[in-house]
């Protein structure tokens, strides 16, 4: 596209007085420079400028002439329209901003960066919305500027709108919709699907040619549907994610709780073995002889085993308490962050609480059995080794004597 030719034609048209909606206007040829500019425009077939009432060679300085704007060659010059509605008749202009365009009614050129008319600003806002909606469609029929959705059946939304539709466009709502669909959004694809469905639901009862303009007038409803649809998606996504995390945590914590018994199962198997050893190795004796010291060694071994087992049980109780604190923290965090869905996960924490209680009861049972076993072993030793009582009395007497002497 030749921007020099475009700007040349724009300069000429801005000096011409056009009646509303007309492509014919009156130009006052003020001086030689203006005449040369008019002559160059008329002589250039690409610009589409003609003088319907006279020949260019007959025009002189100071004369006012009628100038008619035909259709310039778009590929060479740009888009020229008498009004914005005429500009919007082009399907390509309705879905993308032309590189160069001029609207006679507004006296506005696309090359201008300042004093942009309000309707052009609304047009640019509409294009940003259309850019997002294009991504919601299965494909876009460019020649007819139509959004095509293919699901169970084809659904078309022709992008047709007029300047009146742009006048009522809610720019803030457009900005909100566009902002919610930024490229870096990880859920952009889901949001686009929701927006596309919302557009179809909103316009399905509207005649096909009027669907897009109807959507433009009801952006509030379209945006609300997007927000509510995404909220439902996010809630579903969060629920599935949290459920998965809690189920994984449930399996992990259940394994750790079970491990409280598994870690000491070898020692637990030693309880019946120790009991058998005590029962078979202790013999009746009435003197402090070899059998007596054998009985002492067996009893001492049993007590050492029980003391070591007691230390292990104490560690396992601490482990269960630590796991209980972690589980309680997870439950508290869940209720704080996701209070609305937290009640649906009570079964997970109820299961873990039951497992903790069961393991604690198991450890207490082991402790009680161990105490009973060592008590029984001590009783057998006392019954089978009477000299032990005399030895114990002698030791106590010596200790009292030493205390008294000091």
Steps between C-alpha positions, in 0.01 A plus 500: 500500500627844404455725804619802302204464264271443798618816674479694171134408462425569867647851471278573202185362664557695820487821295172395334157572645284186475127498576402223744501160334615632162811415301480833319637813660607855424871590495632854490824511300670770705836522325739340259607239753138393554447483126812288453382264777156466339650440159730227638206327670278508192779376275572202727255225404568318829349777713154506341458880502297654215353840415146420376421853375820608321841402371803538726676705233225764520531552877677817612618642831226642721233282344267273700441166330297186563715201596367145497671215682463167325631173651879520532692184431514351848819306453682812389351777708277388788139507613301821448142523625253786523367385840595252767203278413628487143843412637346212699335350193830333420524157672875534533468840670254352752748242628835681462619859475608584142856620466382834361148644493327836485142585598380815323215567744744505792787657312710231668802319361645184651839673494384746767611416855332788682139623524364155415117511470308312769346260250845399374607428858189285546576329168847409627345366823257288295793361301672392823183314599475343154863391525413302813176360356688376191692266730175354636377390155582177322612717208435845351358543151709805405324605173165525680639591844315215670582308820424134435442256789485128424361284775196276460392739228643808332438835667594824319549844652551753216707796620260772389461829684441868431612827650185502718617173657840655568336802664343272762809281550604456865876557467570417866324166460700428184822577687397266784429212260825550309702533823360170631632319191866599502734273303700406811191377685541125563122453476455708184382207289232410754388864520480525121281190489275649769478835315419330170221299662371814675488685164302216340260475793445877497430528126338168411149649500608803292484520120840408356586842344427677832687266735821696535337840542269344761805367688659845487191649663497229767866481598405513867314170472777348288766600755291371791461163326877487451564576869243251630607232255864536597409502869327165457799366307745626763292350782490166320871518423587591860279224640657234278850626577443518876328164504796345320751660737307389809459146372876486442559642849256245642698212352829655614387563858332161525832341401689705759249410773523132415879530508478586874430131563694360204824661621494303828336181380826304535525611862136406556573153367770481767241520779374141472858382437619672816212350693591150382867556592405614850265205544754239380830634635400576860537198733424438864800568723545538877855628504705769333652271242543490124127450440423799721724727293348355182157602628635850579645531149171391339301749708750782427476425128121515518510837680750644250280386213190659654683828573623522140150421378365776725737750335382390157136532602568851633653601164203356311256693720693820416486411129123459516468834682707671229285345226186612681628859508580491127156362417331761719699775326386373159139495618531854640660630178226341291226661710676839477564500124201302373233540767217444250612150401689394815200305645512270198843371609412412860505129416874517422589650839253271680674198348845623606374578851367145536831358379693709754274386783530136395880518491515669840284225650728241340809658653333522841405133469864412427607702804249324728599154372867586550440612859297188569774280350784659699291492815432130447871433433596679821238299693635171359854602592394575858319166531779292343793677666427549875865597573436812296284639781771432760759659269276800449453540878877476550562768236239729658657454844844583369366809332333620820821436694702704250248782517503489882880503510518806278 
